[in-house]
Amino acid sequence: MTNESPPIPDAVLTSATERLEADSLSLAENEALLRALSELRPVYERERSYFVLGNYDREPMARLNLVVDRLNRRSDAYAFRMSDVRGGWNNGIQKFCLIADLVTHIVGVAEKEPSGFLVEQGLLVGTEEYFEKSHVLKRAYPDTEEDHPYGWMEDGVFELLEAEDRLYHWETEDDLVATVETLP
């Protein structure tokens, strides 16, 4: 058995190279970014891959970890968070785009105050390729007096995903676990 990494698919390298060339990065920065992406070897080895986005505060992070854990229990899947990809990234949008290009699914876990991936939500709906692979697990707050606990931008993203049957609602952690099981 060899310790060599599997080859990175040509389409991924082309996409990453085009994105990197579009920015004014040094050769060393380009090499560091490509090295960080090569650490995502399980993405290339599995049939399905899930890029999980959300809030990194303590309690919401525990729920993100729960989603990642449940998805990783699938034998043909690999799930991870943005923070799992190491490297000296100076540009979070570039990092998001490069990773989103690689995966088969993007999964957002939305909770109010803040949802944790507001900028990425704009990218999800602003890029057809990302939108087509996106699913959002939206936390419902039935006991709130607010008609719209999320902001107008998020409500717009939710409406677009709902129209495509890729918006899932949950209230409790048990609901979240059950909802994750319904993801493709």
N, C-alpha and C positions, 0 to 999 in steps of 0.2 A: 504494500500500500504506500502510495506516495503522499507527501505532505504538500504538494503543489496545489495552489488554488485552481478551481475550475476556471476556464476562460470566461471573460466577461463578454456577453453577447455584443455583436457588432452594432446593433441598433442603440444599445445603451451607451457604448463608447462614442458613437456619432453624436447622440443627443448631448451627452456630457461635454464633449469637446466643443460643440457649437455654443453651448451656454458659457463655457469657460472662455472661449475666444471672444465672445461678445463683451466680456468684462475686461478691464485692464488689470490683469493679475500678473505677477511675476512668475517665472518658470518654477521657482521653489513653491509658491502658493499653489500653482496648478498641480504640481506633483503631490503636495500634501493633501489636497482635496481628492485627487484620484486614489491616493493610498487609503484615505478614510472610507471612500466608497467601496474599495476592494474588501474592506472588513465586513461588508454586508454579503459575504459569500452565501449564507443560507438563502438569500433572496433568489439566487440563481439555481440553487439546488432543490427548491421546493416548487410545487405546482402553483401554490397561492402564497402571496405575501401581503401583509397588512401593515400599513404605516399609520400608527395610532396617535391622534392629536388630542390635546385637551389642556386643562389647567394643571400646573405643576405645584400648586399649593398642597399642603400636607394631606388633607382629607380627599380632595378630588384626585390627587396623585395615587392614592390607594385604589381608587376606582379605575383609573387608567391602568394600573398594574393588574387589576382584576381582569380587565378586558384583554390585555396582552396575554395573561396567563391562560385564559379560556381559549383564545384563538390558537395559542401555541400547543394546546392539547390535541389539536387536529394533526393527524399524522403527515399530511401533505402541506402543512402551512408553517409560515414563519411570521411572527408579529413582533413589532418593536416600536419604541417611541423615538422622537427626534433626538432626545438627549442620549440615546444609546449609540448614536453615531458620533464617534470622537473626532477630534481634529480642531484646529484653530480657525474656526469659521468666523469671519468678520461680517459676513452678509447672511442673515437668517433667511431672507427670501431666496437667495441663491441655493442655500442648503436645502430648503424645502423643495424647490423645483428639481434639483438634481435627484433627491431621494424619491420624490413623487413620480419622476420619470421611470424609476426602476420597478416599482411595486405594481401588483395587480389590483389592490384595493387600498383606498384611503378611508380611514374610519375616524370620525370626530366624535368625541364625547363632550356634549354641550351641557354646561351648567351655568346658571346666571352668576353674575358678580365675580369675576368675569368668566366668560366661557373658556378663555385660555388660548384660543386660536382664531381670534377675530381677523387678523391680517390674512391668515391662510384661508379663511372662509371666502374672502374676496377673490383669492386666487382659484379656489375650487370652482366658483361659478363663472369666473372670467376666462377660464381655459377649458375648452370643450373636452380635451383629453383627460384632465383632472376631474371634471364634473362627472364624466361617464363612469369613473371608477370610485366615486365618493358615496359614502353612507354616513349618516349622522345619527347618533344615539342621543336624543334630546330629553333632558330631564324635565318632567312635568311637575308643576308646583300647584296642586289642587287647592291648598289652603291659603293661597295668597289672594290679596284683594286686587292685585295688579292684573289688568287685562293682558298686558304684554310684558312679562318679566324680563324678556330679552329686548335688545335694542332693535330699531327699525331695520338696520342692515341685516342683522341675524334673522329677523322675521322673514325678510325677503329671500334669504338663502334657504331657510326652512321651507318656505312655500314652493320654491323651485324643486327641492328634493322630494317634498311630499307629492308633487305632481308626477314624479318618476318612481314612486313607491320605494324611496331610499331614505326616508326619514322614519325613525323608530322612536317610540315614546317609552319612558321608564320613570318610576318614582322611587323605588327602593333598590337596594343592592341585589336582592333576589330577582326583582324585575329586570335589572341590568344583565344579570347572568342569563336569564331566559331570553332576553333580547339578543344578546351576543350569539346565542345558538341559532338564531334565525338568519344571521348574515350568510351571504354566499361564501 
